[in-house]
Amino acid sequence: MIAVADTSFIVAYINKRDAYHLACVDVFSNAHSIVVPQTVLAEVAYLIQQRLGSQAVAAFLESFESSVFALTPLETSDLLVSAKTLRDYADSRIDFVDATVMAVAERLGLATVLTLDRRDFSIYRPRHCQHFTLLPD
C-alpha cells in the first residue's frame, strides 16, 4: 500500500498513549510507502513537541532515514489546488494542511489517506477517484 498521511495519523502512530496508536501501528506495518507532505511534517513536529517533547521530535525525524515515511515537497500546483479547495469548501472545517494532503494525493494519484479526521476527508471529492479510502478503519 502506498498512501499519503495526515497529521492525526502520524501523531497517533508516534504517541503510544493515543487511543488510536495500535490501529495506526497496524496500518503502518502494512504500508509500502507513506507520503508525508512538508506541511504535515511541520504540524506533526509542533504537536509532538507539545505532547512528548523534543526528544520524540528528534526520534521521529531520524526515523525518516529507515522507515516507509517519504517526505514530499509541495509544488506550486499543490498550492493552487489547495487554494481552490479552501475556496470551494469554505463553509467546512478543511484547513490548509488538510488541503495540501488532498492536493498531494491528487497529484500523485493516491486514493488512500491515513487519517483520523473522517469528516474533512470524507466530504472532499477528489478529481482522480470517487472518494478517498481512509485508514485506519
mmCIF file of the C-alpha atoms, coordinates in Angstrom:
data_MODEL
# 
_entry.id   MODEL 
# 
loop_
_atom_site.group_PDB 
_atom_site.id 
_atom_site.type_symbol 
_atom_site.label_atom_id 
_atom_site.label_alt_id 
_atom_site.label_comp_id 
_atom_site.label_asym_id 
_atom_site.label_entity_id 
_atom_site.label_seq_id 
_atom_site.pdbx_PDB_ins_code 
_atom_site.Cartn_x 
_atom_site.Cartn_y 
_atom_site.Cartn_z 
_atom_site.occupancy 
_atom_site.B_iso_or_equiv 
_atom_site.pdbx_formal_charge 
_atom_site.auth_seq_id 
_atom_site.auth_comp_id 
_atom_site.auth_asym_id 
_atom_site.auth_atom_id 
_atom_site.pdbx_PDB_model_num 
ATOM 1   C CA . MET A 1 1   ? 0.000   0.000  0.000  1.00 0.00 ? 1   MET A CA 1 
ATOM 2   C CA . ILE A 1 2   ? 1.140   3.500  -0.853 1.00 0.00 ? 2   ILE A CA 1 
ATOM 3   C CA . ALA A 1 3   ? -0.749  6.279  0.915  1.00 0.00 ? 3   ALA A CA 1 
ATOM 4   C CA . VAL A 1 4   ? -0.478  9.891  1.964  1.00 0.00 ? 4   VAL A CA 1 
ATOM 5   C CA . ALA A 1 5   ? -0.527  10.675 5.691  1.00 0.00 ? 5   ALA A CA 1 
ATOM 6   C CA . ASP A 1 6   ? -2.352  13.386 7.557  1.00 0.00 ? 6   ASP A CA 1 
ATOM 7   C CA . THR A 1 7   ? -1.083  14.783 10.846 1.00 0.00 ? 7   THR A CA 1 
ATOM 8   C CA . SER A 1 8   ? -3.558  12.915 13.042 1.00 0.00 ? 8   SER A CA 1 
ATOM 9   C CA . PHE A 1 9   ? -2.355  9.527  11.797 1.00 0.00 ? 9   PHE A CA 1 
ATOM 10  C CA . ILE A 1 10  ? 1.323   10.240 12.431 1.00 0.00 ? 10  ILE A CA 1 
ATOM 11  C CA . VAL A 1 11  ? 0.721   11.762 15.870 1.00 0.00 ? 11  VAL A CA 1 
ATOM 12  C CA . ALA A 1 12  ? -1.316  8.709  16.921 1.00 0.00 ? 12  ALA A CA 1 
ATOM 13  C CA . TYR A 1 13  ? 1.347   6.409  15.462 1.00 0.00 ? 13  TYR A CA 1 
ATOM 14  C CA . ILE A 1 14  ? 4.086   8.104  17.489 1.00 0.00 ? 14  ILE A CA 1 
ATOM 15  C CA . ASN A 1 15  ? 2.156   8.615  20.739 1.00 0.00 ? 15  ASN A CA 1 
ATOM 16  C CA . LYS A 1 16  ? 1.809   5.250  22.495 1.00 0.00 ? 16  LYS A CA 1 
ATOM 17  C CA . ARG A 1 17  ? -0.794  6.762  24.821 1.00 0.00 ? 17  ARG A CA 1 
ATOM 18  C CA . ASP A 1 18  ? -3.099  7.734  21.937 1.00 0.00 ? 18  ASP A CA 1 
ATOM 19  C CA . ALA A 1 19  ? -6.327  5.732  21.740 1.00 0.00 ? 19  ALA A CA 1 
ATOM 20  C CA . TYR A 1 20  ? -5.679  5.048  18.030 1.00 0.00 ? 20  TYR A CA 1 
ATOM 21  C CA . HIS A 1 21  ? -1.982  4.150  18.418 1.00 0.00 ? 21  HIS A CA 1 
ATOM 22  C CA . LEU A 1 22  ? -2.330  0.391  17.845 1.00 0.00 ? 22  LEU A CA 1 
ATOM 23  C CA . ALA A 1 23  ? -4.604  0.837  14.835 1.00 0.00 ? 23  ALA A CA 1 
ATOM 24  C CA . CYS A 1 24  ? -2.073  3.235  13.309 1.00 0.00 ? 24  CYS A CA 1 
ATOM 25  C CA . VAL A 1 25  ? 0.825   0.875  14.055 1.00 0.00 ? 25  VAL A CA 1 
ATOM 26  C CA . ASP A 1 26  ? -1.074  -1.899 12.254 1.00 0.00 ? 26  ASP A CA 1 
ATOM 27  C CA . VAL A 1 27  ? -1.643  0.282  9.165  1.00 0.00 ? 27  VAL A CA 1 
ATOM 28  C CA . PHE A 1 28  ? 1.973   1.465  9.250  1.00 0.00 ? 28  PHE A CA 1 
ATOM 29  C CA . SER A 1 29  ? 3.278   -2.107 9.340  1.00 0.00 ? 29  SER A CA 1 
ATOM 30  C CA . ASN A 1 30  ? 1.342   -2.933 6.150  1.00 0.00 ? 30  ASN A CA 1 
ATOM 31  C CA . ALA A 1 31  ? 2.440   0.142  4.215  1.00 0.00 ? 31  ALA A CA 1 
ATOM 32  C CA . HIS A 1 32  ? 4.959   0.050  1.399  1.00 0.00 ? 32  HIS A CA 1 
ATOM 33  C CA . SER A 1 33  ? 5.359   3.838  1.374  1.00 0.00 ? 33  SER A CA 1 
ATOM 34  C CA . ILE A 1 34  ? 3.735   6.665  3.332  1.00 0.00 ? 34  ILE A CA 1 
ATOM 35  C CA . VAL A 1 35  ? 3.953   10.047 1.671  1.00 0.00 ? 35  VAL A CA 1 
ATOM 36  C CA . VAL A 1 36  ? 4.332   12.900 4.174  1.00 0.00 ? 36  VAL A CA 1 
ATOM 37  C CA . PRO A 1 37  ? 3.743   16.380 2.742  1.00 0.00 ? 37  PRO A CA 1 
ATOM 38  C CA . GLN A 1 38  ? 6.040   19.083 4.149  1.00 0.00 ? 38  GLN A CA 1 
ATOM 39  C CA . THR A 1 39  ? 3.081   20.804 5.773  1.00 0.00 ? 39  THR A CA 1 
ATOM 40  C CA . VAL A 1 40  ? 2.210   17.654 7.705  1.00 0.00 ? 40  VAL A CA 1 
ATOM 41  C CA . LEU A 1 41  ? 5.792   17.308 8.921  1.00 0.00 ? 41  LEU A CA 1 
ATOM 42  C CA . ALA A 1 42  ? 5.718   20.815 10.398 1.00 0.00 ? 42  ALA A CA 1 
ATOM 43  C CA . GLU A 1 43  ? 2.379   20.251 12.124 1.00 0.00 ? 43  GLU A CA 1 
ATOM 44  C CA . VAL A 1 44  ? 3.446   16.839 13.478 1.00 0.00 ? 44  VAL A CA 1 
ATOM 45  C CA . ALA A 1 45  ? 6.694   18.247 14.846 1.00 0.00 ? 45  ALA A CA 1 
ATOM 46  C CA . TYR A 1 46  ? 4.806   21.018 16.629 1.00 0.00 ? 46  TYR A CA 1 
ATOM 47  C CA . LEU A 1 47  ? 2.224   18.675 18.178 1.00 0.00 ? 47  LEU A CA 1 
ATOM 48  C CA . ILE A 1 48  ? 4.765   16.049 19.203 1.00 0.00 ? 48  ILE A CA 1 
ATOM 49  C CA . GLN A 1 49  ? 6.938   18.762 20.761 1.00 0.00 ? 49  GLN A CA 1 
ATOM 50  C CA . GLN A 1 50  ? 3.931   19.940 22.791 1.00 0.00 ? 50  GLN A CA 1 
ATOM 51  C CA . ARG A 1 51  ? 2.838   16.455 23.865 1.00 0.00 ? 51  ARG A CA 1 
ATOM 52  C CA . LEU A 1 52  ? 6.006   14.380 24.084 1.00 0.00 ? 52  LEU A CA 1 
ATOM 53  C CA . GLY A 1 53  ? 8.951   16.784 23.956 1.00 0.00 ? 53  GLY A CA 1 
ATOM 54  C CA . SER A 1 54  ? 11.909  17.476 21.718 1.00 0.00 ? 54  SER A CA 1 
ATOM 55  C CA . GLN A 1 55  ? 13.458  14.013 22.079 1.00 0.00 ? 55  GLN A CA 1 
ATOM 56  C CA . ALA A 1 56  ? 10.357  12.484 20.498 1.00 0.00 ? 56  ALA A CA 1 
ATOM 57  C CA . VAL A 1 57  ? 10.518  15.001 17.643 1.00 0.00 ? 57  VAL A CA 1 
ATOM 58  C CA . ALA A 1 58  ? 14.188  14.179 17.071 1.00 0.00 ? 58  ALA A CA 1 
ATOM 59  C CA . ALA A 1 59  ? 13.465  10.435 17.058 1.00 0.00 ? 59  ALA A CA 1 
ATOM 60  C CA . PHE A 1 60  ? 10.641  10.933 14.564 1.00 0.00 ? 60  PHE A CA 1 
ATOM 61  C CA . LEU A 1 61  ? 12.849  12.989 12.244 1.00 0.00 ? 61  LEU A CA 1 
ATOM 62  C CA . GLU A 1 62  ? 15.610  10.386 12.434 1.00 0.00 ? 62  GLU A CA 1 
ATOM 63  C CA . SER A 1 63  ? 13.117  7.636  11.582 1.00 0.00 ? 63  SER A CA 1 
ATOM 64  C CA . PHE A 1 64  ? 12.705  9.001  8.046  1.00 0.00 ? 64  PHE A CA 1 
ATOM 65  C CA . GLU A 1 65  ? 16.046  7.533  7.032  1.00 0.00 ? 65  GLU A CA 1 
ATOM 66  C CA . SER A 1 66  ? 14.974  3.926  7.571  1.00 0.00 ? 66  SER A CA 1 
ATOM 67  C CA . SER A 1 67  ? 11.167  3.886  7.518  1.00 0.00 ? 67  SER A CA 1 
ATOM 68  C CA . VAL A 1 68  ? 8.414   3.873  4.936  1.00 0.00 ? 68  VAL A CA 1 
ATOM 69  C CA . PHE A 1 69  ? 7.853   7.606  5.506  1.00 0.00 ? 69  PHE A CA 1 
ATOM 70  C CA . ALA A 1 70  ? 8.714   9.621  2.400  1.00 0.00 ? 70  ALA A CA 1 
ATOM 71  C CA . LEU A 1 71  ? 8.873   13.398 2.758  1.00 0.00 ? 71  LEU A CA 1 
ATOM 72  C CA . THR A 1 72  ? 7.296   15.137 -0.218 1.00 0.00 ? 72  THR A CA 1 
ATOM 73  C CA . PRO A 1 73  ? 7.794   18.808 -1.026 1.00 0.00 ? 73  PRO A CA 1 
ATOM 74  C CA . LEU A 1 74  ? 4.846   20.860 -2.155 1.00 0.00 ? 74  LEU A CA 1 
ATOM 75  C CA . GLU A 1 75  ? 4.755   22.058 -5.722 1.00 0.00 ? 75  GLU A CA 1 
ATOM 76  C CA . THR A 1 76  ? 3.205   25.293 -6.919 1.00 0.00 ? 76  THR A CA 1 
ATOM 77  C CA . SER A 1 77  ? 0.375   23.253 -8.422 1.00 0.00 ? 77  SER A CA 1 
ATOM 78  C CA . ASP A 1 78  ? -0.350  21.826 -4.935 1.00 0.00 ? 78  ASP A CA 1 
ATOM 79  C CA . LEU A 1 79  ? -0.703  25.335 -3.571 1.00 0.00 ? 79  LEU A CA 1 
ATOM 80  C CA . LEU A 1 80  ? -3.127  26.272 -6.342 1.00 0.00 ? 80  LEU A CA 1 
ATOM 81  C CA . VAL A 1 81  ? -5.223  23.130 -5.762 1.00 0.00 ? 81  VAL A CA 1 
ATOM 82  C CA . SER A 1 82  ? -5.120  23.825 -2.017 1.00 0.00 ? 82  SER A CA 1 
ATOM 83  C CA . ALA A 1 83  ? -6.315  27.390 -2.563 1.00 0.00 ? 83  ALA A CA 1 
ATOM 84  C CA . LYS A 1 84  ? -9.177  26.130 -4.738 1.00 0.00 ? 84  LYS A CA 1 
ATOM 85  C CA . THR A 1 85  ? -10.101 23.561 -2.091 1.00 0.00 ? 85  THR A CA 1 
ATOM 86  C CA . LEU A 1 86  ? -10.120 26.199 0.637  1.00 0.00 ? 86  LEU A CA 1 
ATOM 87  C CA . ARG A 1 87  ? -12.388 28.396 -1.509 1.00 0.00 ? 87  ARG A CA 1 
ATOM 88  C CA . ASP A 1 88  ? -14.698 25.588 -2.647 1.00 0.00 ? 88  ASP A CA 1 
ATOM 89  C CA . TYR A 1 89  ? -15.077 24.163 0.872  1.00 0.00 ? 89  TYR A CA 1 
ATOM 90  C CA . ALA A 1 90  ? -15.040 27.476 2.754  1.00 0.00 ? 90  ALA A CA 1 
ATOM 91  C CA . ASP A 1 91  ? -18.134 26.506 4.740  1.00 0.00 ? 91  ASP A CA 1 
ATOM 92  C CA . SER A 1 92  ? -16.408 23.399 6.117  1.00 0.00 ? 92  SER A CA 1 
ATOM 93  C CA . ARG A 1 93  ? -13.523 22.993 8.556  1.00 0.00 ? 93  ARG A CA 1 
ATOM 94  C CA . ILE A 1 94  ? -10.978 21.911 5.942  1.00 0.00 ? 94  ILE A CA 1 
ATOM 95  C CA . ASP A 1 95  ? -7.768  23.697 6.843  1.00 0.00 ? 95  ASP A CA 1 
ATOM 96  C CA . PHE A 1 96  ? -4.581  24.436 4.918  1.00 0.00 ? 96  PHE A CA 1 
ATOM 97  C CA . VAL A 1 97  ? -2.727  21.272 5.947  1.00 0.00 ? 97  VAL A CA 1 
ATOM 98  C CA . ASP A 1 98  ? -5.707  19.058 5.058  1.00 0.00 ? 98  ASP A CA 1 
ATOM 99  C CA . ALA A 1 99  ? -5.997  20.835 1.714  1.00 0.00 ? 99  ALA A CA 1 
ATOM 100 C CA . THR A 1 100 ? -2.321  20.178 0.968  1.00 0.00 ? 100 THR A CA 1 
ATOM 101 C CA . VAL A 1 101 ? -2.709  16.493 1.857  1.00 0.00 ? 101 VAL A CA 1 
ATOM 102 C CA . MET A 1 102 ? -5.606  16.302 -0.597 1.00 0.00 ? 102 MET A CA 1 
ATOM 103 C CA . ALA A 1 103 ? -3.637  18.143 -3.281 1.00 0.00 ? 103 ALA A CA 1 
ATOM 104 C CA . VAL A 1 104 ? -0.594  15.879 -2.922 1.00 0.00 ? 104 VAL A CA 1 
ATOM 105 C CA . ALA A 1 105 ? -2.806  12.772 -3.016 1.00 0.00 ? 105 ALA A CA 1 
ATOM 106 C CA . GLU A 1 106 ? -4.380  14.012 -6.242 1.00 0.00 ? 106 GLU A CA 1 
ATOM 107 C CA . ARG A 1 107 ? -1.050  14.915 -7.839 1.00 0.00 ? 107 ARG A CA 1 
ATOM 108 C CA . LEU A 1 108 ? 0.396   11.508 -7.042 1.00 0.00 ? 108 LEU A CA 1 
ATOM 109 C CA . GLY A 1 109 ? -2.800  9.630  -7.931 1.00 0.00 ? 109 GLY A CA 1 
ATOM 110 C CA . LEU A 1 110 ? -3.170  8.194  -4.433 1.00 0.00 ? 110 LEU A CA 1 
ATOM 111 C CA . ALA A 1 111 ? -6.629  7.213  -3.246 1.00 0.00 ? 111 ALA A CA 1 
ATOM 112 C CA . THR A 1 112 ? -5.678  6.188  0.312  1.00 0.00 ? 112 THR A CA 1 
ATOM 113 C CA . VAL A 1 113 ? -5.286  8.778  3.061  1.00 0.00 ? 113 VAL A CA 1 
ATOM 114 C CA . LEU A 1 114 ? -4.062  7.820  6.510  1.00 0.00 ? 114 LEU A CA 1 
ATOM 115 C CA . THR A 1 115 ? -6.039  9.991  8.906  1.00 0.00 ? 115 THR A CA 1 
ATOM 116 C CA . LEU A 1 116 ? -8.270  10.003 11.950 1.00 0.00 ? 116 LEU A CA 1 
ATOM 117 C CA . ASP A 1 117 ? -10.086 13.034 10.536 1.00 0.00 ? 117 ASP A CA 1 
ATOM 118 C CA . ARG A 1 118 ? -13.077 11.356 8.926  1.00 0.00 ? 118 ARG A CA 1 
ATOM 119 C CA . ARG A 1 119 ? -15.184 14.475 8.463  1.00 0.00 ? 119 ARG A CA 1 
ATOM 120 C CA . ASP A 1 120 ? -12.915 16.653 6.351  1.00 0.00 ? 120 ASP A CA 1 
ATOM 121 C CA . PHE A 1 121 ? -11.539 13.895 4.161  1.00 0.00 ? 121 PHE A CA 1 
ATOM 122 C CA . SER A 1 122 ? -14.991 12.334 3.686  1.00 0.00 ? 122 SER A CA 1 
ATOM 123 C CA . ILE A 1 123 ? -16.657 15.470 2.352  1.00 0.00 ? 123 ILE A CA 1 
ATOM 124 C CA . TYR A 1 124 ? -13.905 16.240 -0.155 1.00 0.00 ? 124 TYR A CA 1 
ATOM 125 C CA . ARG A 1 125 ? -14.417 14.992 -3.710 1.00 0.00 ? 125 ARG A CA 1 
ATOM 126 C CA . PRO A 1 126 ? -11.052 14.250 -5.318 1.00 0.00 ? 126 PRO A CA 1 
ATOM 127 C CA . ARG A 1 127 ? -10.639 14.674 -9.048 1.00 0.00 ? 127 ARG A CA 1 
ATOM 128 C CA . HIS A 1 128 ? -8.871  11.349 -9.617 1.00 0.00 ? 128 HIS A CA 1 
ATOM 129 C CA . CYS A 1 129 ? -11.205 8.944  -7.766 1.00 0.00 ? 129 CYS A CA 1 
ATOM 130 C CA . GLN A 1 130 ? -14.745 8.872  -6.388 1.00 0.00 ? 130 GLN A CA 1 
ATOM 131 C CA . HIS A 1 131 ? -13.589 9.309  -2.791 1.00 0.00 ? 131 HIS A CA 1 
ATOM 132 C CA . PHE A 1 132 ? -10.588 8.701  -0.590 1.00 0.00 ? 132 PHE A CA 1 
ATOM 133 C CA . THR A 1 133 ? -10.149 5.417  1.247  1.00 0.00 ? 133 THR A CA 1 
ATOM 134 C CA . LEU A 1 134 ? -9.484  6.452  4.848  1.00 0.00 ? 134 LEU A CA 1 
ATOM 135 C CA . LEU A 1 135 ? -7.342  4.316  7.140  1.00 0.00 ? 135 LEU A CA 1 
ATOM 136 C CA . PRO A 1 136 ? -7.314  3.142  9.846  1.00 0.00 ? 136 PRO A CA 1 
ATOM 137 C CA . ASP A 1 137 ? -10.901 1.896  9.665  1.00 0.00 ? 137 ASP A CA 1 
# 
